[in-house]
Amino acid sequence: MPLMEAMACGLPAIATDWGAHQEFVHAGNAYPLAVRGTVPAVAKCPYYEGFSWADPDPGHLRRLMRQVYENQEEARRRGLAAACEMAERWTWPNAARRIIEATNSVYFAGQRLANRFPIGIPETLQAANARTVRAFHTRWYRPENCIVLVVGDVEHSRLVELAKKPLKR
């Protein structure tokens, strides 16, 4: 993604305030460009058929370009902020974490696992001691909080039958 690469290099960026890059472009690290609306996407390949593209406001673009030119120190600060943010937030581990979180929110919709990993958050883990671990175990390690995951060539009806049997100690 050329825009993100430019920002990672600390260059001041002007980008439409529309589309996926709104995820990482904001007034603190770039110059969001107003759009007048959208226009039908026209391209030499069929992939964009039926899609729309942003229609950037040319007057606003001129003002932003003038602002960058006349306020180069401010532009340098925004570029530096962008470089820091790209290095901090947009790493492979962070991208993987976001994908896992999005996937879990679908897989575990309506369950606690949809919003956090079973292992807990760093602050909780670092503050743990024997008493809090025992209390956590007593509160959460209960049959009604159990999730059973079965992988393999097993009949669904047989799994339901087994799941309904009481557990033996």
C-alpha positions in Angstrom: 0.0 0.0 0.0 1.9 3.1 -1.2 0.2 5.5 1.1 1.1 3.6 4.2 4.7 3.1 2.9 5.0 6.9 2.3 3.7 7.6 5.8 6.1 5.0 7.3 8.9 6.9 5.6 7.8 10.1 7.4 6.5 11.9 4.3 3.6 14.3 4.8 0.5 12.6 3.2 -2.6 14.0 1.7 -5.3 11.3 1.3 -9.0 11.2 0.7 -11.1 11.0 3.9 -12.8 8.0 2.4 -12.2 4.3 2.1 -10.1 1.7 4.0 -7.2 4.0 4.8 -9.4 5.9 7.2 -8.3 3.2 9.5 -4.9 4.8 9.7 -5.1 8.3 8.2 -6.2 11.1 10.6 -5.4 14.8 11.1 -2.7 14.0 13.7 -0.6 12.1 11.2 -1.7 13.2 7.7 -4.0 15.6 5.8 -7.4 14.1 5.3 -8.9 15.4 2.0 -12.6 16.1 1.9 -14.6 14.3 -0.8 -17.7 15.7 -2.6 -19.2 12.2 -2.8 -18.5 9.2 -5.0 -18.3 8.5 -8.7 -18.7 5.2 -10.6 -15.4 3.4 -10.7 -14.1 3.2 -14.3 -11.0 1.1 -15.0 -9.6 -1.1 -17.8 -10.2 -4.2 -15.8 -13.6 -5.6 -14.8 -12.8 -5.9 -11.1 -14.3 -2.5 -10.3 -17.6 -2.9 -12.1 -20.4 -1.6 -9.9 -18.0 0.0 -7.4 -17.6 3.7 -6.6 -14.5 5.8 -6.0 -14.1 8.9 -3.9 -14.6 12.3 -5.7 -12.0 14.5 -4.0 -12.8 18.2 -3.4 -10.3 20.1 -5.7 -10.6 23.3 -3.6 -9.8 21.5 -0.4 -6.8 19.7 -2.1 -5.4 23.1 -3.2 -5.8 24.4 0.4 -4.1 21.3 1.9 -1.2 21.5 -0.6 -0.7 25.2 0.2 -0.9 24.4 3.9 1.9 21.7 3.6 4.0 24.1 1.5 3.6 27.1 3.8 3.9 25.1 7.1 6.7 22.7 6.4 7.6 22.3 10.1 4.0 21.2 10.8 4.1 18.9 7.8 7.4 17.4 9.1 5.8 16.8 12.6 2.8 15.1 11.0 5.1 13.0 8.9 7.1 12.0 11.9 3.9 11.2 13.8 2.8 9.0 10.9 6.2 7.2 10.8 6.0 6.5 14.5 2.3 5.3 14.3 3.0 3.0 11.3 6.0 1.4 13.1 4.0 1.0 16.3 0.6 -0.1 15.1 1.0 -1.6 11.7 3.4 -4.5 12.3 2.8 -8.1 11.2 2.1 -9.2 14.8 -0.5 -6.4 15.2 -2.1 -7.3 11.8 -2.3 -10.9 12.9 -3.8 -9.9 16.3 -6.5 -7.8 14.5 -7.3 -10.7 12.2 -7.6 -13.1 15.1 -9.8 -10.6 17.0 -12.1 -10.2 14.0 -12.3 -13.9 13.4 -13.0 -14.6 17.1 -15.8 -12.1 17.2 -17.5 -14.2 14.5 -16.7 -17.6 15.8 -17.5 -16.9 19.4 -20.3 -14.3 19.0 -22.2 -14.0 22.2 -19.5 -15.6 24.3 -16.7 -14.1 26.4 -14.1 -15.5 24.0 -15.4 -13.1 21.3 -13.9 -10.1 23.2 -10.7 -11.5 24.8 -8.4 -14.4 24.7 -8.8 -17.1 27.4 -5.4 -16.4 28.9 -6.4 -12.9 30.0 -4.9 -9.4 29.6 -1.4 -8.5 30.6 -2.4 -6.3 33.5 -4.5 -9.1 35.1 -1.8 -11.7 34.6 0.9 -9.5 36.1 -1.2 -8.7 39.1 -2.0 -12.4 39.8 -1.1 -14.1 43.0 -2.2 -17.5 44.6 -5.4 -16.1 46.1 -6.5 -14.4 42.9 -5.7 -17.4 40.8 -7.7 -19.7 43.2 -10.7 -17.2 43.1 -10.5 -17.0 39.3 -10.5 -20.8 39.0 -13.4 -21.2 41.4 -15.4 -18.6 39.5 -14.7 -19.4 35.9 -13.7 -23.1 35.7 -17.3 -24.4 35.9 -19.3 -26.6 33.6 -21.6 -23.7 32.5 -18.5 -21.8 31.2 -17.1 -24.8 29.4 -16.5 -24.8 25.6 -16.1 -28.1 24.0 -14.3 -28.3 20.6 -14.2 -31.5 18.7 -12.3 -32.0 15.5 -12.5 -35.2 13.5 -14.7 -37.7 11.8 -17.5 -37.9 14.4 -21.3 -38.0 14.0 -22.9 -34.8 15.3 -25.7 -36.8 17.0 -23.1 -38.9 18.9 -21.4 -35.8 20.1 -24.7 -34.3 21.4 -25.4 -37.6 23.2 -21.9 -37.6 24.9 -22.2 -33.9 25.8 -25.5 -34.5 27.6 -24.0 -37.2 29.8 -23.0 -36.1 33.3 -19.2 -35.8 33.8 -17.7 -38.4 36.2 -15.0 -37.5 38.7 
